[in-house]
Amino acid sequence: MRITALAGGVGGARFLRGLLRHLAVNPSALPDDDGEAQLTIIGNTGDDITLFGLRVCPDLDTLLYTLGGGIDERQGWGRADETHSVAGELAALGAQPQWFGLGDKDIATHVHRSQLLGQGVPLSEVVARLAARWGLPEQGVTLLPMTDTPVETHVVVDDGEGGERAIHFQEWWVRHRAALPARRFVVAGLDRATPAPGVLDAVRGADVVLLPPSNPVVSIGIVLGVPGVRDALRGTRAPVVGVSPLVGGRPVRGHADECLRAIGVDSTSEAVAGLYSDFLDGWLVDEVDPMRDRPGLRLERRPLLMSSVDAAADLAGAALEVALDLRRHRATA
């Protein structure tokens, strides 16, 4: 059973960890003739940034640390049992920026990644090496960046003088907590990006495609912006099932509502489904969210809060169940 997922950071990582838990404790979750599951994750790199000369890939690292058992559970990002000696010394030196916290163990990841990239190793190979360090292949997991091309998201905001200025997405997200009204998003490098090796094959050859509850604008939306990815989703024979990132019209964490507002889309599960309407087959929404039935879209209402690994496993299992049921119906149609 080839399962492919498009994912951002915290929400995507927790959902996919739940999926692995669901498969581990429910060996009968897959049809007998499908054997074991192989999970391929296509991770967002649109929020990557260079800090202190180091290439930082927040969403990829959150996926690595979460699935590898090294995540700070309270934060949902960064390493567990982290120290911050290097960041403290950088602050004492007056090095900028000081609004993005990097832990010591986390910095080791960025140093290693930056060394390899500097030697000409493509990001996809760097990610494969990091995934091996975190034991993902032993879990049947392949992590792919959406592209090897450097891509960075910038947010256009008011400059306070009647004009506008662009700041890096991370500055808008972390430093300003999305409090600066965004006029639009500009994704530098996306127009010349090509899918990383294996990305299109993972979509086209999947048995099931899942969209975890990740930000629809700056996570899933950026992955979909890589030339060829959206076309592959339209053309895949696999059912595509997504999970809304909103509960009661609000994100559980993060600022997805502000991102949706910036692109003129309502902060509702129904509106988010509309962003995927050209390829979406199944959609899970929370029980409190109103949504009308749509022809050709399987709608399921489930509790979406991933308050624990077990809750995430229940949610991921429900999404997989919908996808498998759609797949069975297609096979007999």
C-alpha positions, 0 to 999 in steps of 0.5 A: 500500500503506497500512501503519499502525503503532502505536509507542512510542519506541526499539524502534518507531522502530528497527523502522520505520526498518528497514521504510523501509530494507527497502522502499527496497532491496527494490522488489519487496517489495510486490505490483506492483498496490500501488505505493509504500508509505504509512506512517502511524505512530500514536505513543504520547503516554502518557509525555509530561511538562511539564518547566521549563514545556516540553511534552516528548513522548519517544516522538514525538520519538524517532520524529522524530529516528530517521526523520529521521536526527538520533538519538543512535544510542548512546542511542537517544533524544535528538539526535546531537552534543548539548550540554547548556549549558542543562541545566548552567545550570538545575542551577547555578540549582537548578532541578528536576528534575535527573534528566531530561536535556535537550540544547540542540537537543532543548530547541529542539523542546520550546520550539517545541512548547510555543509552538504548543500555547500558541497553541491549535495541536492536537498533531497539527498540531504533530507535522505541522510537526515531521515536515516539518522532519525530512523524513518526508513526503518518505519517505512517512511520516505521524506522528500522535499517538494523541490531541490530548488531554493524557495522562500515565501515573503509577505507583503505588508504596509510600510507605515508610509502609504507604501508596502514592503516585503518581509520573510514569511518567518519574520511575519509568522514568528516575530510579528505573529501574523499581526501585520495585515498581509497584502499578499504572499510572494514565493521567490523561486517557485516559478523556476522550481522543479519537483524533487526526484520521486515527488511526481512518481509518489503522487502518480503511483500512490494507492492513497493520497492524504492531505494532513491538516496543514496550512492551506496557503503557506504549506499545502498551497506552496507544495501545490505551486511547484510546477507539475504537482497539481497536475499529478494530483489531478491525474492520479488514480488514487483517491485524494482525502484531506483533513481540514486545518480549521475547527470552528473556523479557527486554526488549532494553532498558527495563523492559517486564518490570517493567511486565508484572509490575505488571499481573499478566502473565508476561514471555513472548512468549506472554503479550504476544500474549495482550494483543492476542489479540482482533485479532492475526493474526500474531506474530513471536517470537525463536527462543529463546522457547517459544510454543505454536501458537494457532488463528487466529494465524500464528506466526513465529520470527525473530531479533529483535535489531535490532543494526543498521539492516540487522538491523532491516530484515530483521526489519521485512521478515519482519513485512511478509512475514507480513502480505502473505501473510495478506492474499493468503490473505484475498483468495483465501478 
